[in-house]
């Protein structure tokens, strides 16, 4: 009924005796009717009164524009950045034609909230599995527990890397990213994204030491070069980080 009542407003931007201001745009959101949602099927009259855009969840956007500022546990943000396929691959077909399990960022965020108070994930794997199995696809919970067993929940946080002595920070990064043929590009990418997101959200509280630490980490060659360049282009528009662009090593990256 609500959809029918809105049809004239959507189509003509007016209703009987009043209209929307010139240049107004009406944005509608709904779940798709061809999946496992309890939605009312729309008819052709409704469908022809609007332009349709299919949206998909993006883990990078969730991590940068929501999770960091909302306060999602950093260990859990790292997991999502490591395994975006559990969300972005939802409802697609696997290599053998099977339907991949459906992931949902909303329920994952609730799950992350429920376990954020656990100091050591590896010591409470049973509890974590029990909390996850009732709400999340079983195979996704197994991937999460494997992430913990591999020690990836213990990656240093951006705050630790930026506030500790730089020698400690670089040593910590080298121990998990490694180098040469053994370099973990996946971890390098996670740390690059986390540092950038943290910088954007917490710019106002950055000290000179934190900016200097960040600059030396970017110059270290351990992070993902393409993502470092993207980070620099975004950071150099912000007052706290504008001097990064005049550091020789970073300027070289931006100009090559």
C-alpha positions in Angstrom: 0.0 0.0 0.0 2.8 2.4 0.9 4.5 1.8 -2.5 1.3 2.5 -4.4 0.7 5.7 -2.4 4.2 7.0 -3.3 3.9 6.3 -7.0 2.8 9.8 -8.1 5.3 11.4 -5.8 8.1 9.3 -7.2 7.1 9.8 -10.8 6.1 13.5 -10.8 7.7 14.8 -7.6 4.4 16.3 -6.6 1.2 15.2 -4.9 -2.2 16.9 -5.4 -1.6 20.5 -4.0 2.1 20.4 -3.2 5.4 19.5 -4.8 9.0 18.9 -3.9 11.6 21.7 -4.3 13.2 22.0 -7.7 16.2 19.7 -8.1 15.0 17.2 -5.4 15.9 13.6 -5.7 13.9 10.8 -4.1 16.0 7.8 -3.1 14.2 4.5 -2.3 15.8 1.4 -0.7 14.5 -2.1 -0.6 15.7 -5.7 -0.4 15.6 -7.7 -3.7 12.5 -9.8 -4.2 14.4 -12.7 -5.9 16.3 -13.7 -2.7 15.5 -14.9 0.8 13.8 -11.7 2.0 10.2 -11.3 3.1 9.2 -8.5 0.7 6.2 -7.6 -1.3 6.6 -8.3 -5.0 6.6 -5.0 -7.0 4.5 -4.8 -10.2 5.5 -3.3 -13.5 3.8 0.0 -12.8 6.0 0.6 -9.8 9.1 -0.7 -11.5 8.7 1.8 -14.4 8.5 4.9 -12.2 12.1 4.8 -11.0 15.7 4.0 -12.1 17.0 0.9 -10.4 20.5 0.4 -9.1 21.6 -2.9 -7.6 23.9 -2.4 -4.6 26.3 -4.8 -3.1 28.1 -4.8 0.2 31.7 -3.6 0.1 33.9 -4.6 3.0 36.4 -1.8 2.3 33.7 0.8 2.6 32.4 -0.9 5.8 35.9 -0.8 7.3 36.7 2.7 6.3 33.4 4.6 6.7 31.8 2.7 9.5 33.7 0.1 11.5 36.8 2.3 12.5 34.6 5.2 13.7 31.9 3.0 15.3 34.5 1.2 17.3 34.3 -2.3 15.9 37.1 -4.5 17.5 40.2 -4.0 15.4 40.9 -7.8 15.4 37.5 -8.2 13.7 38.1 -5.5 11.2 41.3 -7.2 10.2 39.4 -10.5 9.7 36.9 -8.8 7.3 39.7 -7.2 5.3 41.4 -10.6 5.1 38.2 -12.4 4.0 36.0 -10.0 2.1 34.7 -12.9 0.0 32.4 -14.1 2.8 30.4 -10.9 2.2 31.2 -9.8 -1.3 30.9 -13.4 -2.6 27.5 -14.0 -1.1 24.8 -15.5 -3.3 27.3 -16.3 -6.1 28.2 -19.7 -7.4 31.3 -21.5 -6.3 33.8 -23.3 -8.6 31.7 -26.5 -8.4 28.4 -24.7 -9.1 27.4 -24.7 -5.4 25.8 -21.6 -4.0 28.2 -19.8 -1.6 26.9 -19.1 1.9 25.3 -15.7 2.4 27.2 -13.2 4.5 25.6 -10.1 6.1 27.6 -7.2 7.5 24.9 -6.3 10.0 24.9 -9.7 11.8 28.7 -9.9 11.6 28.9 -6.5 13.3 26.5 -7.7 16.1 28.6 -10.8 16.5 31.8 -8.7 16.7 30.2 -6.5 19.4 29.4 -9.6 21.4 33.0 -10.9 21.4 34.8 -7.5 21.7 35.2 -7.9 25.4 37.1 -11.1 25.2 40.8 -10.3 25.8 42.3 -13.3 24.1 40.3 -14.9 21.3 42.4 -18.0 21.2 41.7 -18.8 24.8 37.9 -18.6 24.3 37.5 -20.3 20.9 34.7 -22.5 22.2 32.7 -19.5 23.4 33.3 -17.7 20.1 32.1 -20.6 18.1 29.0 -21.0 20.2 28.1 -17.3 19.8 28.7 -17.5 16.0 27.1 -20.8 15.1 23.5 -19.8 15.8 23.6 -16.7 13.6 26.4 -17.0 11.0 27.0 -19.6 8.3 28.9 -22.5 9.8 31.7 -22.4 7.2 32.2 -18.7 7.9 32.6 -19.3 11.6 35.2 -22.0 10.8 37.1 -19.4 8.7 37.0 -17.0 11.6 38.4 -19.6 14.0 41.1 -20.5 11.6 42.0 -16.8 11.4 42.5 -16.9 15.2 44.4 -20.1 15.2 46.8 -18.6 12.6 47.5 -15.7 15.1 46.1 -13.0 12.8 44.0 -11.6 15.6 47.2 -10.5 17.2 48.3 -8.1 14.5 49.4 -4.8 16.1 46.7 -2.1 16.0 47.3 1.2 14.2 47.4 3.0 17.6 50.2 0.7 18.8 52.2 1.2 15.6 51.8 5.0 15.7 52.5 5.6 19.4 55.2 3.1 20.2 58.9 3.5 19.4 59.3 3.3 15.6 61.9 0.6 15.8 59.4 -1.6 17.7 56.7 -0.7 15.1 58.8 -1.6 12.1 60.0 -4.8 13.8 56.4 -5.8 14.5 55.4 -5.2 10.9 58.4 -7.1 9.5 57.7 -10.1 11.7 54.2 -10.5 10.3 54.6 -9.2 6.7 58.1 -10.7 6.1 59.9 -10.0 2.9 61.2 -11.4 -0.4 59.4 -14.5 -1.7 57.7 -15.0 1.7 56.2 -11.5 1.8 52.6 -11.6 3.0 50.9 -9.2 0.6 47.5 -9.9 2.2 48.8 -8.7 5.6 50.6 -5.8 4.1 47.3 -4.7 2.5 45.4 -5.1 5.8 47.8 -3.0 7.7 47.9 -0.3 4.9 44.1 0.0 5.0 43.9 0.0 8.8 46.5 2.8 9.1 44.8 4.9 6.5 41.3 4.4 8.0 42.6 5.2 11.5 44.3 8.4 10.2 41.1 9.6 8.6 38.9 8.9 11.7 41.4 10.2 14.3 43.1 13.0 12.5 42.3 15.5 15.1 44.1 13.6 17.9 47.3 12.9 15.9 50.5 14.1 17.5 53.8 15.0 15.7 55.2 11.6 16.8 52.3 9.7 15.3 52.6 11.6 12.0 56.4 10.9 12.0 55.8 7.2 12.8 53.2 7.0 10.0 55.6 8.6 7.5 58.4 6.2 8.4 56.1 3.2 8.1 55.0 4.4 4.6 58.6 4.8 3.6 59.7 1.4 4.9 58.7 -0.5 1.8 56.8 -3.1 3.8 53.3 -2.0 2.9 51.5 -2.4 -0.4 53.0 0.2 -2.8 49.8 0.8 -4.7 47.8 1.3 -1.5 50.5 3.5 -0.1 50.1 5.8 -3.1 46.3 5.8 -2.7 46.8 6.6 1.0 49.2 9.5 0.3 46.8 11.0 -2.2 44.0 11.0 0.3 46.1 12.1 3.3 47.9 15.0 1.6 44.6 16.8 1.4 44.4 16.9 5.2 46.2 19.6 7.2 47.9 17.2 9.7 49.4 15.1 6.9 50.2 17.7 4.1 53.9 17.6 4.8 54.0 13.9 3.8 54.1 15.0 0.2 57.4 16.9 0.6 59.3 13.9 2.1 61.7 12.8 -0.7 60.9 9.0 -0.5 57.1 9.6 -0.5 57.3 12.3 -3.2 59.1 9.9 -5.4 56.3 7.4 -5.0 53.7 10.0 -6.0 55.6 11.2 -9.0 56.7 7.9 -10.6 
